[in-house]
Amino acid sequence: MERAALNSGRTASNLNAYTPAATAAATPASERGDIGTREDILILVETFYTKAFDDDLIGHIFTEVVHMDLPRHMPIMADFWQTVLFKAGLYSRNALKIHFDIHAKEPLTLEHFNRWLQLWTNTVDELFAGEKAELAKVQAHLIAGSLHRRVTGRPASQYSTISMRPDTARMDAAHPDSVRPEAPGPQD
């Protein structure tokens, strides 16, 4: 799958845009394999969360706000990412509710989500290269954008800003059964 097909170039909630191969990895891509097994996913999430726990900006959310038990949490996150990447159907929790609960204790800001994404993308790039690795980064951006919008009271869709013109909405509200005239075309 080509990178362009995975990355539309759009950002959500002003999240930093994901740019494929923007991060230089220590190991050349030709020497890194793709994400292919649950063991790969466990390595990825363990490496990522180790970095996240130590991070100056978001570490305290995991250690002081949530008091995450990392060894207990790893199989849950592996289930999540195995479901996201391989449609395994292993994750059945409500990730949105979990993030709402965290947001109630400590507001999750755009800066928090962007740092999470930076750490995630860098970790994927350090460990893996390939279609599933790219998908893991793209999906993380889509998920983070949706979660950020939802916890801040906006619709999940990045396309939620599309709406009718105010005069059209007023006309539809005043006359719900009427047929709206077509807008004049180029030949009018």
MITI-108048 format. One line per field, with one value per residue (C-alpha): x, y, z; residue in three letters. Coordinates in nm, 2 decimals. Layout:
xx	c(X / ...) .
yy	c(Y / ...) .
zz	c(Z / ...) .
resn	c(ALA / ...) .
***
This chain:
xx	c(0.00 / 0.14 / 0.19 / -0.02 / -0.32 / -0.28 / -0.22 / -0.47 / -0.26 / -0.55 / -0.50 / -0.76 / -0.80 / -0.48 / -0.28 / 0.06 / 0.03 / 0.18 / 0.45 / 0.57 / 0.95 / 0.98 / 1.17 / 1.51 / 1.54 / 1.87 / 1.83 / 1.78 / 1.43 / 1.58 / 1.70 / 1.37 / 1.08 / 0.72 / 0.47 / 0.35 / 0.28 / 0.15 / 0.51 / 0.59 / 0.30 / 0.40 / 0.75 / 0.61 / 0.37 / 0.62 / 0.89 / 0.64 / 0.49 / 0.84 / 0.92 / 0.58 / 0.62 / 0.95 / 0.83 / 0.83 / 0.50 / 0.28 / 0.45 / 0.27 / -0.06 / 0.03 / 0.21 / 0.03 / -0.32 / -0.40 / -0.15 / -0.12 / 0.01 / 0.23 / 0.27 / -0.11 / -0.18 / 0.04 / -0.19 / -0.48 / -0.29 / -0.16 / -0.53 / -0.61 / -0.34 / -0.38 / -0.74 / -0.66 / -0.39 / -0.51 / -0.89 / -0.84 / -1.14 / -0.96 / -1.02 / -1.37 / -1.32 / -1.45 / -1.14 / -1.35 / -1.49 / -1.14 / -1.01 / -1.31 / -1.23 / -0.87 / -0.98 / -1.20 / -0.90 / -0.65 / -0.76 / -0.60 / -0.47 / -0.37 / -0.01 / -0.06 / -0.20 / 0.07 / 0.34 / 0.18 / 0.17 / 0.53 / 0.65 / 0.43 / 0.55 / 0.92 / 0.89 / 0.72 / 0.99 / 1.27 / 1.14 / 0.96 / 0.92 / 0.65 / 0.28 / 0.15 / 0.41 / 0.28 / -0.08 / 0.00 / 0.11 / -0.18 / -0.43 / -0.28 / -0.33 / -0.69 / -0.76 / -0.59 / -0.77 / -1.10 / -1.03 / -0.91 / -1.22 / -1.45 / -1.30 / -1.31 / -1.68 / -1.67 / -1.80 / -1.55 / -1.54 / -1.28 / -1.54 / -1.79 / -1.73 / -1.93 / -2.27 / -2.55 / -2.54 / -2.73 / -3.00 / -3.06 / -3.08 / -3.34 / -3.54 / -3.54 / -3.64 / -3.93 / -4.06 / -3.95 / -4.18 / -4.09 / -3.85 / -3.56 / -3.51 / -3.19 / -2.90 / -2.85 / -2.60 / -2.33 / -2.58 / -2.82) .
yy	c(0.00 / 0.34 / 0.60 / 0.85 / 0.61 / 0.60 / 0.97 / 1.21 / 1.51 / 1.64 / 1.70 / 1.67 / 1.92 / 2.09 / 1.78 / 1.78 / 1.62 / 1.28 / 1.29 / 0.95 / 0.89 / 1.23 / 1.07 / 0.92 / 0.58 / 0.45 / 0.13 / 0.16 / 0.06 / -0.22 / -0.38 / -0.33 / -0.57 / -0.49 / -0.54 / -0.89 / -1.07 / -1.01 / -1.03 / -0.73 / -0.54 / -0.62 / -0.49 / -0.18 / -0.09 / -0.18 / 0.04 / 0.32 / 0.32 / 0.31 / 0.63 / 0.78 / 0.71 / 0.90 / 1.19 / 1.53 / 1.64 / 1.33 / 1.09 / 1.22 / 1.14 / 0.77 / 0.76 / 1.02 / 1.07 / 0.72 / 0.52 / 0.28 / -0.06 / -0.11 / -0.49 / -0.54 / -0.28 / -0.43 / -0.72 / -0.47 / -0.24 / -0.53 / -0.64 / -0.29 / -0.26 / -0.61 / -0.53 / -0.20 / -0.34 / -0.70 / -0.67 / -0.94 / -0.84 / -0.88 / -0.53 / -0.48 / -0.19 / 0.16 / 0.37 / 0.68 / 0.65 / 0.58 / 0.90 / 1.09 / 0.97 / 1.07 / 1.41 / 1.47 / 1.42 / 1.61 / 1.80 / 1.63 / 1.91 / 1.93 / 1.95 / 1.61 / 1.44 / 1.58 / 1.46 / 1.11 / 1.10 / 1.22 / 0.95 / 0.68 / 0.77 / 0.78 / 0.45 / 0.28 / 0.43 / 0.30 / -0.05 / -0.13 / -0.04 / -0.15 / -0.14 / -0.22 / 0.02 / 0.30 / 0.19 / 0.20 / 0.57 / 0.67 / 0.50 / 0.66 / 1.00 / 0.93 / 0.79 / 1.07 / 1.33 / 1.17 / 1.13 / 1.49 / 1.62 / 1.41 / 1.49 / 1.86 / 1.84 / 1.83 / 1.56 / 1.28 / 1.34 / 1.57 / 1.66 / 1.79 / 2.16 / 2.10 / 2.26 / 2.43 / 2.80 / 2.99 / 3.11 / 2.75 / 2.62 / 2.89 / 2.81 / 2.44 / 2.50 / 2.73 / 2.51 / 2.15 / 2.00 / 2.24 / 2.17 / 2.40 / 2.57 / 2.47 / 2.71 / 2.90 / 2.73 / 2.86 / 2.90 / 3.11) .
zz	c(0.00 / -0.09 / 0.18 / -0.01 / 0.02 / 0.39 / 0.46 / 0.32 / 0.44 / 0.65 / 1.02 / 1.29 / 1.58 / 1.48 / 1.55 / 1.40 / 1.06 / 1.02 / 0.75 / 0.64 / 0.69 / 0.86 / 1.15 / 1.09 / 1.26 / 1.39 / 1.20 / 0.82 / 0.70 / 0.49 / 0.82 / 1.01 / 0.96 / 0.95 / 1.24 / 1.18 / 1.51 / 1.86 / 1.98 / 1.75 / 1.89 / 2.25 / 2.18 / 2.02 / 2.31 / 2.58 / 2.42 / 2.36 / 2.71 / 2.87 / 2.68 / 2.76 / 3.14 / 3.13 / 2.92 / 3.09 / 2.94 / 2.95 / 3.19 / 3.49 / 3.33 / 3.33 / 3.66 / 3.88 / 3.73 / 3.61 / 3.81 / 3.52 / 3.61 / 3.30 / 3.31 / 3.35 / 3.08 / 2.81 / 2.71 / 2.69 / 2.46 / 2.25 / 2.21 / 2.10 / 1.84 / 1.72 / 1.66 / 1.49 / 1.26 / 1.20 / 1.27 / 1.54 / 1.74 / 2.07 / 2.22 / 2.37 / 2.62 / 2.57 / 2.49 / 2.47 / 2.82 / 2.95 / 2.80 / 2.92 / 3.27 / 3.24 / 3.10 / 3.40 / 3.63 / 3.42 / 3.10 / 2.80 / 2.58 / 2.21 / 2.33 / 2.52 / 2.21 / 1.99 / 2.22 / 2.24 / 1.86 / 1.84 / 2.08 / 1.91 / 1.56 / 1.66 / 1.84 / 1.54 / 1.31 / 1.54 / 1.55 / 1.23 / 0.86 / 0.62 / 0.55 / 0.90 / 1.06 / 0.84 / 0.92 / 1.29 / 1.26 / 1.04 / 1.27 / 1.58 / 1.42 / 1.33 / 1.68 / 1.86 / 1.66 / 1.73 / 2.10 / 2.13 / 1.95 / 2.17 / 2.51 / 2.42 / 2.34 / 1.96 / 1.72 / 1.65 / 1.28 / 1.14 / 0.88 / 1.13 / 1.02 / 0.70 / 0.74 / 0.55 / 0.48 / 0.76 / 0.52 / 0.39 / 0.75 / 0.84 / 0.53 / 0.61 / 0.97 / 0.87 / 0.60 / 0.67 / 0.40 / 0.12 / -0.16 / -0.18 / -0.52 / -0.70 / -0.68 / -1.00 / -1.22 / -1.46 / -1.74 / -1.54) .
resn	c(MET / GLU / ARG / ALA / ALA / LEU / ASN / SER / GLY / ARG / THR / ALA / SER / ASN / LEU / ASN / ALA / TYR / THR / PRO / ALA / ALA / THR / ALA / ALA / ALA / THR / PRO / ALA / SER / GLU / ARG / GLY / ASP / ILE / GLY / THR / ARG / GLU / ASP / ILE / LEU / ILE / LEU / VAL / GLU / THR / PHE / TYR / THR / LYS / ALA / PHE / ASP / ASP / ASP / LEU / ILE / GLY / HIS / ILE / PHE / THR / GLU / VAL / VAL / HIS / MET / ASP / LEU / PRO / ARG / HIS / MET / PRO / ILE / MET / ALA / ASP / PHE / TRP / GLN / THR / VAL / LEU / PHE / LYS / ALA / GLY / LEU / TYR / SER / ARG / ASN / ALA / LEU / LYS / ILE / HIS / PHE / ASP / ILE / HIS / ALA / LYS / GLU / PRO / LEU / THR / LEU / GLU / HIS / PHE / ASN / ARG / TRP / LEU / GLN / LEU / TRP / THR / ASN / THR / VAL / ASP / GLU / LEU / PHE / ALA / GLY / GLU / LYS / ALA / GLU / LEU / ALA / LYS / VAL / GLN / ALA / HIS / LEU / ILE / ALA / GLY / SER / LEU / HIS / ARG / ARG / VAL / THR / GLY / ARG / PRO / ALA / SER / GLN / TYR / SER / THR / ILE / SER / MET / ARG / PRO / ASP / THR / ALA / ARG / MET / ASP / ALA / ALA / HIS / PRO / ASP / SER / VAL / ARG / PRO / GLU / ALA / PRO / GLY / PRO / GLN / ASP) .
***
